[in-house]
Amino acid sequence: MVIKVFLASSSGSTAIKKKQQDVVGFLEALKIEYTQLDIASNEENRMWMRENVPGEKKPTNGIPLPPQIFNEESYCGDYETFFDAKEDNQVYAFLGLPPPPGSKQENPVEECNGHAEPEEVVELEGEEAGEEVAKEVEEEGQEEAGEEEQEEVGEEEQEEELVDDAEEAEEETKRVPIVEEDKEEDEEEDEEAKEEEELRQLEEPEEQQSEEEEEAPVTEEEEEEGAEAEDEEDDE
């Protein structure tokens, strides 16, 4: 007997992915052989699953969602019935499989199609082993959920850091033109100051020369020439 688990490998629903991982992880923990049948990439698998899920197990829209579990051609149930069987420690009965040696089955084993087959009730340690496996699977699921939350928090912190870096870079980019403008203005002021200084230095020698000419004393020859000119004017 082969257990078939119909699932969607490319499902966009986080809830469906979680349920699929729960079923597959529990079967692997119990070392139950099973086959995964992907309905996302195989149309034949999808149609077969829809046709073989009993009508009373289908939702109101008539389209059953993964995961769906079969034993060969017999329908076992969906995730909700699987979860109930796991909580009641009746997974083998749910799958229509005989319990392994050393297990305790309080109720008769039921086939996937609902027909009961009585078996001897043996009080052994198998039930406790099944409970331990179930606890381990649940603890692993909780650890994975905690890791996912930590990863999400880490991603949010990284995003915030990136946003802060981008804002700082933008502010720095805005500051650069202002600094360049200030430098240009300072350079222009320095050039104007240099030009004014050069003009002032050029004007100072001219002023000094004119002042020297004005202050130059009158020589004796110039005085005599002036006196002769005055006498000539008087004679006239």
Secondary structure, 3 states (H helix, E strand, C coil): CCEEEEECCCCCCHHHHHHHHHHHHHHHHCCCCEEEEECCCCHHHHHHHHHHCCHHHCCCCCCCCCCEEEECCEEEEEHHHHHHHHHCCCHHHHHCCCCCCCCCCCCCEECCCCCEECCCCCCCCHHHHHHHHHHHHHHHHHHHHHHHHHHHHHHHHHHHHHHHHHHHHHHHHHHHHHHHHHHHHHHHHHHHHHHHHHHHHHHHHHHHHHHHHHHCCCCHHHHHHHHHHHHHHHHC
